[in-house]
Amino acid sequence: TSNDDDVPPAAAAMAAGSHLLGFSDEILLHILSHVPSTDLVLNVRRTCRKLAALCLDKSLTHTVLLQKDYEASEDKVKQLVKEIGREIQQLD
């Protein structure tokens, strides 16, 4: 038999049926705000309809910061601009 105290909280939540997409849009947007823009548009957006809609939220696409510690290839940046260029108000 197993002891419930031995189960990590994340595993217990998954066992209870919790899922990332069960979080509110506000929390998901906060989480997504920490994901580089190229990954949001080129990868995360393609996982499901809910994340596709959230990844195009103006709070995430208004300002695109290409961070120094995260290098995106020139091709990925071109694809990013091609896909959401009209939404971008500031590109750094």
C-alpha positions as CSV (number, residue, x, y, z in Angstrom):
1,T,0.0,0.0,0.0
2,S,1.2,3.5,-0.7
3,N,1.0,6.5,1.7
4,D,-0.6,9.7,0.3
5,D,2.2,11.7,2.0
6,D,4.7,10.1,-0.4
7,V,2.9,11.5,-3.5
8,P,4.3,14.8,-4.9
9,P,1.7,17.5,-5.1
10,A,2.0,17.7,-8.9
11,A,1.4,14.0,-9.3
12,A,-1.5,14.1,-6.9
13,A,-3.1,16.9,-8.9
14,M,-2.7,14.9,-12.1
15,A,-4.2,11.9,-10.5
16,A,-7.1,14.0,-9.3
17,G,-7.8,15.0,-12.9
18,S,-6.2,18.5,-12.9
19,H,-4.8,19.6,-16.2
20,L,-2.9,22.7,-17.4
21,L,-5.8,23.7,-19.5
22,G,-8.0,23.7,-16.4
23,F,-6.4,26.9,-15.3
24,S,-8.1,30.2,-16.0
25,D,-7.2,32.1,-19.1
26,E,-5.6,34.8,-16.9
27,I,-3.3,32.3,-15.3
28,L,-2.4,30.7,-18.6
29,L,-1.6,34.1,-20.1
30,H,0.7,34.8,-17.2
31,I,2.5,31.5,-17.7
32,L,2.7,32.0,-21.5
33,S,4.1,35.5,-21.0
34,H,7.3,33.7,-19.9
35,V,7.6,31.7,-23.1
36,P,9.7,33.3,-25.9
37,S,7.5,34.7,-28.7
38,T,8.9,32.5,-31.4
39,D,8.0,29.4,-29.4
40,L,4.5,30.7,-28.6
41,V,3.7,31.3,-32.3
42,L,5.6,28.5,-33.9
43,N,5.1,25.7,-31.4
44,V,2.7,26.3,-28.5
45,R,0.0,27.8,-30.7
46,R,-0.2,24.5,-32.7
47,T,-1.0,22.3,-29.7
48,C,-4.7,22.9,-29.2
49,R,-7.4,25.5,-30.0
50,K,-7.4,27.0,-26.5
51,L,-3.7,27.7,-26.5
52,A,-3.8,28.8,-30.1
53,A,-6.3,31.6,-29.1
54,L,-4.3,32.5,-26.0
55,C,-1.0,32.7,-27.9
56,L,-2.5,35.3,-30.1
57,D,-3.7,37.4,-27.2
58,K,-2.7,41.1,-27.6
59,S,-1.0,41.0,-24.3
60,L,1.5,38.5,-25.7
61,T,1.8,39.8,-29.3
62,H,1.7,43.5,-28.8
63,T,5.4,43.6,-27.8
64,V,7.8,41.0,-29.1
65,L,11.2,40.9,-27.3
66,L,13.8,38.8,-28.8
67,Q,15.9,38.2,-25.7
68,K,19.6,38.0,-25.7
69,D,19.7,34.8,-23.7
70,Y,17.3,33.1,-26.1
71,E,18.5,32.9,-29.7
72,A,16.0,32.3,-32.5
73,S,17.3,31.7,-35.9
74,E,16.7,34.3,-38.6
75,D,14.3,32.0,-40.3
76,K,12.2,31.6,-37.2
77,V,12.1,35.3,-36.7
78,K,11.0,35.8,-40.3
79,Q,8.3,33.2,-39.8
80,L,7.1,34.8,-36.6
81,V,6.8,38.2,-38.3
82,K,5.0,36.6,-41.2
83,E,2.4,35.0,-39.0
84,I,1.7,37.7,-36.4
85,G,3.4,40.8,-38.0
86,R,0.2,42.8,-38.0
87,E,-0.3,42.3,-34.3
88,I,3.2,43.4,-33.3
89,Q,3.4,47.0,-32.1
90,Q,7.0,46.9,-30.8
91,L,9.8,44.6,-31.8
92,D,13.0,44.6,-29.8
